[in-house]
Amino acid sequence: MMITDNLNEAFENLYEDEKIIIDTITEENMKELIQYANIEVPDFFLEFLKTGMLYGFEIKQTSVIFQLLRLSDILNTDRDYIGFKEDVESGIIVGTDLGGSIYYYGKGKSDTGLYVAYEGAGNYYNEAIKFADTFEDFLIEGKGIDILIKWNCGLIRPEIG
């Protein structure tokens, strides 16, 4: 059974599993991630990473995309998303919308969970909005989809200060 088999019906997989180039993931890679995250990384997300596959989902009938980063991309956060770890010490960037937003899992203003922020935000912690508590809530139950649609349409923006 593929991880994508249990996705909420609102999501459409952007990639055909059999055509994806698979990265090799080692135990050392996983240990490096756990140390880098400085937070317990949920098993659900670790299972995505261990496959080495590229996952991207579109919320049907919208332009909202949730592209999960590969393990190597997460470990290069300091290079690709300057200032993130200074703002969110306990967390990792887990994806992008392939546009101007990033998704991260970590401790934020509204406790631990999944957040959306602008790529290159002035402060990823203060300018992020929580959209789900867990990966399962979001990807299986569909909780937070409404928040991402509003974010994407510019209907909600972070309160800065």
Backbone hydrogen bonds, N-H to C=O, Kabsch-Sander energy under -0.5 kcal/mol:
donor,donor_aa,acceptor,acceptor_aa,energy
5,D,2,M,-1.9
6,N,3,I,-1.1
7,L,4,T,-1.3
8,N,139,L,-3.2
11,F,8,N,-2.1
12,E,58,E,-2.4
14,L,56,G,-3.3
15,Y,56,G,-0.5
17,D,15,Y,-0.6
19,K,16,E,-2.1
20,I,17,D,-1.1
23,D,52,G,-2.8
25,I,23,D,-0.5
30,M,26,T,-1.9
31,K,27,E,-2.4
32,E,28,E,-2.3
33,L,29,N,-2.2
34,I,30,M,-2.3
35,Q,31,K,-2.2
36,Y,32,E,-2.5
37,A,33,L,-2.8
38,N,34,I,-1.2
45,F,42,P,-0.5
46,L,42,P,-2.2
47,E,43,D,-2.4
48,F,44,F,-1.1
49,L,45,F,-2.3
50,K,46,L,-2.7
51,T,47,E,-0.9
51,T,48,F,-0.8
52,G,48,F,-0.5
52,G,49,L,-1.6
53,M,48,F,-0.5
55,Y,53,M,-0.5
57,F,66,F,-1.6
58,E,12,E,-2.4
59,I,64,V,-2.7
60,K,10,A,-3.1
60,K,58,E,-0.7
62,T,59,I,-1.3
66,F,57,F,-3.1
67,Q,96,T,-3.0
68,L,55,Y,-2.1
68,L,66,F,-0.7
69,L,94,V,-3.1
74,I,70,R,-2.0
75,L,71,L,-2.2
76,N,72,S,-0.7
76,N,73,D,-0.6
77,T,74,I,-1.6
79,R,76,N,-0.9
80,D,76,N,-2.4
81,Y,77,T,-3.6
84,F,81,Y,-2.0
87,D,83,G,-1.6
87,D,84,F,-0.5
88,V,84,F,-3.2
91,G,37,A,-1.3
91,G,89,E,-0.9
92,I,105,Y,-2.5
94,V,103,Y,-2.4
95,G,103,Y,-1.8
96,T,67,Q,-2.1
97,D,101,S,-1.7
102,I,117,A,-2.9
103,Y,95,G,-3.2
104,Y,115,Y,-2.2
105,Y,92,I,-2.5
106,G,113,G,-2.2
107,K,90,S,-2.6
108,G,106,G,-0.5
108,G,111,D,-1.7
109,K,125,Y,-0.5
111,D,108,G,-1.2
113,G,106,G,-2.0
114,L,132,A,-3.2
115,Y,104,Y,-2.9
116,V,129,I,-2.3
117,A,102,I,-2.1
119,E,100,G,-3.1
121,A,118,Y,-1.7
127,E,123,N,-2.5
128,A,125,Y,-0.8
129,I,116,V,-2.4
131,F,114,L,-2.6
132,A,114,L,-1.3
138,F,134,T,-1.8
139,L,135,F,-3.3
140,I,136,E,-1.9
141,E,136,E,-2.1
142,G,138,F,-0.7
143,K,137,D,-2.5
145,I,142,G,-1.5
148,L,144,G,-2.1
149,I,145,I,-2.2
150,K,146,D,-2.2
151,W,147,I,-2.7
152,N,148,L,-2.7
153,C,149,I,-1.7
154,G,151,W,-1.4
155,L,150,K,-2.8
156,I,150,K,-0.8
160,I,158,P,-0.7
